[in-house]
Amino acid sequence: MNNTAINYRDLPAIRKAGLAALKKELGGVGAVYFLRQFSAGSGDYTKERKELLANDTPEEVLKGIRDMEAKRKTKNYHDNTDL
């Protein structure tokens, strides 16, 4: 299917062209494996985030992120020393 022939507001046509492109490049099985990586998810992220962060200040959240990054860097450094 030629790109100029696709009406980009026609979602079924875009889906069909996209699936055809995936199948052409990856084969049928590869296209399925690629598509299985994606999920719409479930739950209410906004509600869960508010509940999880209800008692944390922005500074506490930032400190937690920085602590996790420092821990990950230290772990990766030590993991790579055995190579």
PETA-V766527 format. One record per residue. N is the residue number from 0. RES is the residue in one letter. PSI is psi in whole degrees, 0 to 359 (999 if undefined). NEAR is the number of other ideal C-beta (glycine too) atoms within 8 Angstrom. Layout:
BEGIN
n=N res=RES psi=PSI near=NEAR
n=N res=RES psi=PSI near=NEAR
END
This chain:
BEGIN
n=0 res=M psi=131 near=7
n=1 res=N psi=137 near=5
n=2 res=N psi=325 near=5
n=3 res=T psi=342 near=4
n=4 res=A psi=353 near=5
n=5 res=I psi=128 near=11
n=6 res=N psi=108 near=5
n=7 res=Y psi=354 near=5
n=8 res=R psi=354 near=4
n=9 res=D psi=91 near=8
n=10 res=L psi=320 near=6
n=11 res=P psi=324 near=6
n=12 res=A psi=320 near=9
n=13 res=I psi=316 near=10
n=14 res=R psi=315 near=8
n=15 res=K psi=315 near=9
n=16 res=A psi=320 near=10
n=17 res=G psi=315 near=8
n=18 res=L psi=321 near=9
n=19 res=A psi=319 near=9
n=20 res=A psi=317 near=8
n=21 res=L psi=315 near=12
n=22 res=K psi=321 near=10
n=23 res=K psi=316 near=6
n=24 res=E psi=323 near=6
n=25 res=L psi=349 near=10
n=26 res=G psi=169 near=6
n=27 res=G psi=312 near=6
n=28 res=V psi=316 near=7
n=29 res=G psi=321 near=10
n=30 res=A psi=319 near=12
n=31 res=V psi=315 near=8
n=32 res=Y psi=320 near=9
n=33 res=F psi=312 near=9
n=34 res=L psi=331 near=8
n=35 res=R psi=348 near=6
n=36 res=Q psi=343 near=5
n=37 res=F psi=141 near=4
n=38 res=S psi=146 near=3
n=39 res=A psi=341 near=3
n=40 res=G psi=183 near=5
n=41 res=S psi=167 near=3
n=42 res=G psi=183 near=5
n=43 res=D psi=93 near=5
n=44 res=Y psi=318 near=7
n=45 res=T psi=315 near=6
n=46 res=K psi=314 near=7
n=47 res=E psi=319 near=9
n=48 res=R psi=316 near=8
n=49 res=K psi=320 near=8
n=50 res=E psi=317 near=7
n=51 res=L psi=324 near=6
n=52 res=L psi=10 near=8
n=53 res=A psi=323 near=6
n=54 res=N psi=5 near=3
n=55 res=D psi=139 near=8
n=56 res=T psi=162 near=5
n=57 res=P psi=325 near=6
n=58 res=E psi=320 near=6
n=59 res=E psi=320 near=8
n=60 res=V psi=314 near=10
n=61 res=L psi=318 near=8
n=62 res=K psi=319 near=8
n=63 res=G psi=319 near=9
n=64 res=I psi=314 near=8
n=65 res=R psi=320 near=8
n=66 res=D psi=317 near=8
n=67 res=M psi=319 near=8
n=68 res=E psi=316 near=8
n=69 res=A psi=319 near=8
n=70 res=K psi=318 near=8
n=71 res=R psi=317 near=8
n=72 res=K psi=317 near=8
n=73 res=T psi=316 near=8
n=74 res=K psi=313 near=8
n=75 res=N psi=321 near=8
n=76 res=Y psi=313 near=8
n=77 res=H psi=324 near=7
n=78 res=D psi=325 near=7
n=79 res=N psi=348 near=7
n=80 res=T psi=341 near=6
n=81 res=D psi=354 near=4
n=82 res=L psi=999 near=3
END
